[in-house]
Amino acid sequence: MKVLFYTKMKEGAGKRLQRVIKGLVSEDNIEIHKSIISLSLSLRQPKNDKTIAVLMAARNKDLMDILSISDLLHDISTIVILPDSEDDSIRKGHHLRPRYLSYIDSDFSDVGAVLGNMLRSFLSRTETADYSDFTDQIRS
Amino acid sequence: MTYFFQDLRASVVANILIIDDDKMICDSLSKVVKRSGHNVSSALTLNEGLKEALSTSFDVVFLDVNMPDGNGLDVLPRIRETSSSPEVIIITGSGDPNGAELAIKSGAWDYIEKPLSIKDVTLPLVRSLQYREEKKTRKPLVSLKKEGILGNSSQMKTCFDLLAKAADSDVNVLVTGETGTGKELFARASHQNSSRSNKNFVVVDCAALPDTLIESVLFGHTKGAFTGADRVQIGLIEQADRGTLFLDEVGELPLSLQKAFLRVLQEHHFRPIGSEREIKSDFRLISSTNRNLDEMVQGGRFRKDLLFRLHSFNIELPPLREHAEDIKELVIYYIAKLCEHYGIGTKGFSPELMDALVAYDWPGNVRELVNTLERAIATARNEPTLFHKHLPIHIRVKLARAMVSKEVRNNDRSKGNTISAEGFPKLKDFRETTFAKAEQQYLQDLMWLTKGNMKEACQLSGVSRSRLYELIKKYKNIQL
């Protein structure tokens, strides 16, 4: 199981969300990407693990960058953080079919709660993957 | 009487076929149909009827079950597979709820019992012809956007037909099926092919949203509505205005919220938390679930009135094991797509790999198949061909165990049993028990071998479809 975290923000909201994610998933299972190229290269790698992408758009340009690689995200469960709650940003956000939408000014406790549920749900599905190496890595 | 004749006078002349061994029934029905302005042919045996159906395009076929040369239900699929794919109305003298169930499951339009009244016959005839007329004017399937949704089996063709109907209307749709069958893909396709396609498709993951959050996420809230609400939030229902609201895993919607959501469905008005103002949202609702909502209603975990609203139109997606004939097409498509996605050269696959993929029962359905192909490609790395060895271990083990179990069962049958006087059965009881066990084992093996494909099972066993269904029902634990 992997969590891909995309943010261009080294401090502030980026750091805040990173803390929330690290509280749920061991560092070995988090990939942090600070550029869209890095993220798209990672998405193009064959995966042996289930993946959740947490995508933070601090500005409209970041959102457009994420949209430019939306084809690479269509099979991945995503949580998208929007720069604002304007209609245009919301419309672009929904284009990514996210499991959850939050906003840059949130404290991200909501994102943590949703991400936790998604991780638990992945574990309980009756699908192929052998998750025995991951169960001890989910922190309650 | 006059009402029904007026109702029958359709604007289009249809071709009707009557297959019944009772000449009087054939003549009376023919008169009724001719009076309505349609063409009619009749046949007194199944053989004759099938020849007629193959040589002429019919719109509706009245088919008797108990015929001198066989059971009408056995030829129903063949009639449906003719080029005109007529609607079949089953007529029978012996009322049988199991037979009715089998008829409908086999694709019959309706099931009516003798003795017939004109009303019994005319209403299904009128409705089936109306349905065929409307079907002709519907958008052809080939122009439907259905990216990633594949299949040529009869089950998937039925689903595509339902998808086209769903896309053409604003009715609430409930997409059901096991996990991994593509429910969200169908929901998206319904939206993309609808008049709302240029508006938001808003996903509500009812399983991912905690109970403490779901109400404010759906309805939105005002600043200060509750502790932590430090700004206004627009709810997902409002964000779906003039678009589509997709409730994924709707069975997880908390009972406490179902009443409020039902009101929104009924009135399309709602009030964000903390607000005094009602907001209107014109959204189209699509829901999905892998749960049995009827059972949840009975268990008091889901509201019956809400289910009634969600269920206006149902698309039930079959598990992959029930349309295994689509696996090859899916494998070819997804291997190519995955290789393109990863920017690597396309990979071939060995026949043994394909055999294994077709033999596996895919409890996780298409999603599991795609994940498996991903893992196989990752395991193969730079190798140009995917082999059996590239499959995940647990799949190879399961297939191997299934093969070994079959051999062990075969060997067990030839072993003798140790006997004693104590508990020695009567010959009659022994015969009945032994025969039942052997018959049950035979059916289990047949289903395993044919992967639940009924057509193949009938051909292999030489047993008619109706008889096979009877036997499967008799031994309830036969796994299809």
Interface residues (C-beta under 8 A of the other chain):
Chain A: R44 Q45 P46 K47 N48 K50 L72 D75 S85 I90 R91 H94 R97 P98 R99 Y100 D105 D107 S109 D110 A113 V114 N117 M118 S121 R125 T126 E127 T128 A129 D130
Chain B: T179 G180 E184 R188 N200 F201 V202 V203 D205 A207 A208 L209 P210 T212 L213 V217 G228 R231 V232 Q233 I234 Q239 L338 H341 Y342 G343 P363 G364 R367 E368 V370 N371 T372 E374 R375 I377 A378 T379 P392 H394 I395
